[in-house]
Amino acid sequence: MRATLLDHDDTTTTETSGLPGEPVTADEWAAHLASAIPGPQTAAMLALLEREQLSTTGRIDALKAWERHTAWIQAQQVRLLADIEAEALEATPNAIGWVDYDWNFACEDVACALRLSGNTAADRLAVATALEERFPTTVSLLERGEICYLQAKAVTEVTGTLDPEAAGVVEALVAPKMPAQSVGQTRRALNRAVLKADPQGAEVRHRRRREDRTIWHRATEDGMATWTAFLPTPQAAQLDAAVDAHAATFADDGRTLNQKRVDALYDLVVNRPAGTDIPAGGAAPGGRSAAVVQVTVSLETLIGADEEPAQLKGYGPISAGQAREVAFAPGTLWRRLITHPATGLLVKTDPATYRPTAETERHVIARDMTCTFPSCQMPAHRCDLDHIEPFNHENPTAGGATEPDNLMPLCRRHHLLKHRTRWQAERNSDTGEVRWRAPTGHTYTNPPRTPTT
């Protein structure tokens, strides 16, 4: 098979020359590659799919061809990720040397290398390991471009609580149908197959999954956020019903139903009706639930002299108007923090003692806002404060002082990473940048967090 790009006087046309029956035009190549088993040779032919030379039909075929090759590439990544995880698991006892913890830190390397969050990297590794160890047919379908990565991931997620034998039965039931299914159809087929393969275990698995119930949030654009709960289906239904019932009591004031439902949820959680029986310390005066939010904002923004963004703890930047709304709400408590005029970094220092004072702790938490490992977003108030240069218990004046420049927040996982493995970290006190060096020799930087970033 040979492909040639023929240049004409005033236009460039993608054509090919070869044996009779071989693709010639860009459209023919698109149709061929849309159904061809992907691999290095077919990947080299993707350059022939020039957009300008494709018809409407050809563009759809080209899209399918690129998608098949994307799946092929992702299958190669799955195998690499599984190797990385397996190697890390083998090295874990020697690397950590602490039998109380069976963590490995492969996801830190992957997260930094691919610019992912720690959770996303851990998820990629877990999916790859499960696919490689338990679902060879699914990996083969992915490598052949017959299914997409999200379908392969669904196989591991839906069967995650099954033993290997039952998981194999589920794969055998669903795999033949997957190439013709969407991701949603695959998930529904998997769920049906799980019940068919192990109906007695359904209740046991449900009780286990109940232990995973949680809530989380994600900041989005324009000062908004997504707030999500993972909970048992009956509780979700009851929550929906309670929100709808409360929303129905609101006046017809122009708000949409969805707007009323959001306002109802907030009202039910944050504003408790007066006289509600709440345990001591569980509610603020007037019946309002005890809810604490932290906003870091400049004095100039606070008084309206400028419109620089503020920082909402746990979410990220918010507008100056939103910050002032919080700042001047009833019951708001203000604390003064001093920042450097050029960099915006907090510059207040505290006495050098092994255990940080409350003021020093507040300072570091407000300065860094999150764990200082590059891929981690754990809020600083949930982290340990780590001495970058170890504290000298024998001679505290010899180094390792407990002051903001020598402290940084690390979540428990990354605290262990720093002290139990060969990962190293250093902080530039002038810029606030934290530089990490992995055992592989790769370096990653975590930029400073300031009230304006």
N, C-alpha and C positions, 0 to 999 in steps of 0.2 A: 504494500500500500504506500503510495507516494502522494504528497501534497505539495502544490506549488502556488505561490502568490504571483499573479501576473499583473505587472504594472503597465497601464496604457498611457497615452499621451497626457490626458487631462483628468482621468479618474483612476482610482485603484479598485479593482474588482477581485473579490475572493473567488478563485476557481481552482480546480484540481485537474490533474491528468493522471491516468492510471489505466488499469485493465477494464475491459467492458463490464458494466454492471456496478462499478465502484461509484461512490458519490462524486459529483462534479461541482454543483453549485453550493452556496452557503446553506440554502434551505435543505438540500439533500444531505449535507453533512450534519445539519441539526437533527434531521429525522433519524439518521443513522446513529448518532451519538446518544440520542434520547433513549434508545433501546439497547445499546451496546453495554456489555459488562465493563465497568470502569476499571482502569488500571493506568500504569505509567504511559503506555503507548496511546491510549485513547485520550488521556489528559493532555498530551502534546498536541492533539488535534483541535482542542478547544479554541486555540488561537484563530482557527478558520471561521469561527462564528462571529463575524464582524456585524455589529448591529445594523449598519447602514445597508448591508447587502441582504438582510433578512426580510421576508414578507411577514405579514401578521401571523400566519400559520407557522412560519419558520421561527419567529420569536418565542412562541409557546414551546416548540420542540427544543429550542436552545435553552430555555429556562429549565426544562426537564433534564436536559443533558448536564447542565451545571449542577442541578440538585443531586443527580445520581453521583456525580464526582465529589460533591460535598460530603455525601454519605460515605463514600470510599475513603476520603481523607479522615473523616471522623472515626472510621473503623481502625485506621492506623494509629490515631491518637488513643483510642481505647486500649489497644495492645501496649502502647508505650506507658500509659498511665497505670495499667495493671502491673507492668514490670517495676515501675517506680514504687508502687505501694508494696509489692512483695519484697523488694529489696529493703525498704524501710522497716517492714515488720521483722525481717530477719535481723536487722541491726539494732532494733529497739532496746533489747536488754543491755547490750554493751554501751550503746550511745547514752542512755539515760542513767543506767546503773542504780535505778531506784525501783524496787520491785512493787511498790505500792501503786505505781502508775503504769498502765500498759499502753499509753499513748505513743504514737510515732508522729513525726513532724514532717512527713512528706508533703502535706498540704501547704505548709509554709513556702517550700521551694516552688511548688506549682502555682500558688497564689501570686507570689511575687513575679515569677517568670511570665505569667499570662495576664498579669494585672487584674486578678480576680479577688473577690472577697474570700476570706478564709472559709466561710461556709460553702460558697460556690465551689471552691477548689476541693474541699472535702467531699462534696456531693459528686463531683466529676470522678474522683478517685474511687468512691464507693460503687458508683454505677459501673465503672470500668472493671473493677475487681469482680463484681457479681456477674457481669456479662462474660468475662473471660473464664471464670471458674464454673459457672452453672448453665450458661445459655449459648453453647457453640453454634446452634442453628440460627439464633437471632443475630449473632455477630457475623455469620456468613451472609445472611440476608442484607445486613447493613453494608458489608464490604462489596457486595454485588450491586449496591445501589437500589435494591428493591424495596427497602423501607428507609425511613428517616431516623435520625438519632433520637428524636422525641418518642418514637414508637419503641425503640430499643430501651430507652430509659424507663418507659412505662412498664415494660416487662419486669424490670428489676424492682420498681417501686410497688407494684400491685402484689408481687409475690414475695415481698421482703420478709414477711413473717412465716413463710412456709418452710418446711424442711426441704432439702435438696431433691428428694424423690418426688414429693408433691409438686414442687416447682417445675421439675422436668415434665410431669404430666401436663401441667398448664401450658408450657411452651409447645408441647406436641399438639395440643388441641387448637392453639391459636395461630401458630407460625404459618401454616399453609394459607390462612386467610389474610394475613397482615399486609402483603403487597398490594392488595386491592382496597385496603381500608384507610380511612383518615386516622389521625391520632386519637380523636374522641371515640371513634368506633372501636379502635384497638383497645382502649381502656375499658370500654363496656364489655367487650368480648373477654378480656382478661378477668374482669370481676365475675362474670358468669362462670368462667372456667375454674376460678378459685373455689367458688361455692360447690361446683360439681366435683372437683378433685378432693376437697376436704370439707364436707358440710359440717361434720362434728366439731371441727376446729374453729368455726366462724365466731362463736361466742367467746371462746378463749382468746382469739386474736383481737376481738373487740375490746375485751377487758385490758389487754396489754396496750392497745393503742390509746385507751383512755388516759394512760399514764403520760402520754405525750402532749396532752392538751396544753395550749400556750396561747399567748397573744404577742403580736409584734407589730412594728410600724415601719414605714418607709417614707422618707421625705420625697416629695415630687416638686414640680416647678410652680412658680408663682405663689409661694407661701402656703402650699397645700401639702397634705400628707395622706397616705393610705394606712388605715388602721385595721388589722386583721386578727381574727380569732380562729383557732383550731380547736374544735370541741365536739362532743358527741352530737349526732344528728338530732335526737330529741331536744337537747338543750338549745341547739340552733333554732329549731322550730318554735320553742317557747320564747326565745329571745326575739325572733321575728314578730311573733304575735304580740308580745309586750310593747315592742317599738311601734307597731302599727296601731295598737289600741291607744297609746299615749299620743301619737301623732294625730289621731282622729279628734282629740280634744282641743287642738289648736284652732285658732280663729282663721277664717278664710281671708288671709291678708296678702294674697299674691304669691306666696311661696308654693313651689311645686310639691308634689307628694314626696319625691325623693329628698328635697330640702327639708321638709317637715320630719321625715324619718331620721335623718342625720341629727337634726336639732333635738328630736325626742330621745335618741340614744344618749346624746351628750347630757341632756337634762336628767335622765334617769340615773346616770352614773355619777355625775358631778354634783347636781343639785338635788339633795334628798328633801322630801316634803317635811315641813316643820312638824316636830313631835315624833318623828320616826325613832324607834328604839335602836340606838347605835351604841356599841360598847364604848367605854371610856377611852378618849383619845382618838376615836374613829371618825369624828366629825368636828368641823369648826363651828364656832358660834353661829346660830341662825339656821342650823340644819345643813349647811353646805359641807360636802365631803372634804376631808383633808387631802388636798391635792397641791403638790409643790411643783412649780416649773421655774427654770432658771433661764433668764435672758441676759446676755452680755451685750451692753450697748454703750456707745460713747456719750459723754455728757453733752457734746454738741448736738448729737441726734436727739437726745432726750429732751432738750429745751427747744428743739426745732431750728437750730442754727444751720444744720445740714441734714441731708437725707441718706447718710451712709447706712448700709444694712446692719442689722444686729444679728446675734447668734442665739438661736433657741436650743438649749441643751437637749441632746438626743435626736435632733431633727436637722439642724443646719441653719443656713441664712434665712432671715425673715426681713420684711420691709421695715423701713423706719416707722411707718404708720402703725404696723402691727406691734412693734416694740413699745411705742408710746401707749397704745391701747392697753397692753399688759401692765406697763409701768404705773399707769395712773388708775388702774382698777382698784376698787376697795380692798384693803387688806394686804396690798403689796408691800414687801419689805425690801429696802434698798441697802446694798453693801458697796462701798467704794473700793475700786481696784485701780492701781496706778500702772499706766502703760508707757512704753518708750514712744516718744512722738514720731520717730522715723519708721520704726518697724512695727509698732502696734503690739509688741510682746510685753507681757507683764514683767515688771522689774523689781517689785517689792521682794526683799529678802527677810529671812527669819533666823533665829539663833540656831547654831549647829548642835543638835542633839540627835541621838540615834533614832528615836521615835519622833516623827514630825509633829509639830504643834498643830492645833486645829486650824490656825491661821495659815500656816505653811501648806497644810493639806488642801485647804480651800483654794489657795493661790495656784498650786500645781494643777488641780482639777480644772479650775477656770481657764488656765493657760492652755492646756493640751486638749481638753475636752473629751478625748477618746484614748484608748490604748495606742501607744506609739509604734506598734508594729505596722508595717506598711499596709497589710491587707485587712487589718482589724478595725472594726467600728464599735467595739464594746465601750459604752460610756465610762468616762474616767472615774466617776463616783463608784463604779462597781469593780474597779481595778485595785491591785496592790500598787503602792508607791515604791518603786525600786531605786536603790542607790546605783547610779551608773558606775561610779568608782566605789568599790566596796568600802563600807564603813569600817574604820579601824577601832575595834573595841578596846585594844590595849592602849592605844594612844590616839584619841579622837582628833587631836589637833594635827596629826600627821597626814590627813587626807580623808577623802570619802565623806565630806561634811554633809549633814542633813539640811541642805538648803535647796531652793528651787532649781538652781543651775545643775545640781547633781542628782535630781530626782526626776523620774518620769513614770507615768501610769502604765502598768502592764497588766493585762488580764491574767488570770491564774495560769492559763495555758502558755502564754508567751513569757510569763515570768519563769516558768519551769524551762521553757525553751532556752532562755538566756543563761540560766544557771546550771542546767543539766546536760546541755549539748555544746557543740562547738560553734554555735551562732554567737556573734559578737555585735555589740552596739556601742555607738558613741554619739554624743549630742553636741552640736555646735551652739555654744551659749550666745553667740552673737546673732545667729540667724534663726535659731530654734529648730534647725533641721536635724533629724536623727538618721544616722547612717548605719545600716545593718550589713553584716558580711556573713554569707551562708557557708556551711562547710564545703560546698562545691567550689567556692571561690567567687561566686557571683555576689555583687553588691546591689543593695536596694536602698532608696532613700525615702523617708517619710517627711514631707514638708511640714512646716509649722502651722498650727491652727491659731488664727488670731480672730478677734471679734469681727473683723471685716472680711473673713474668708470662709 
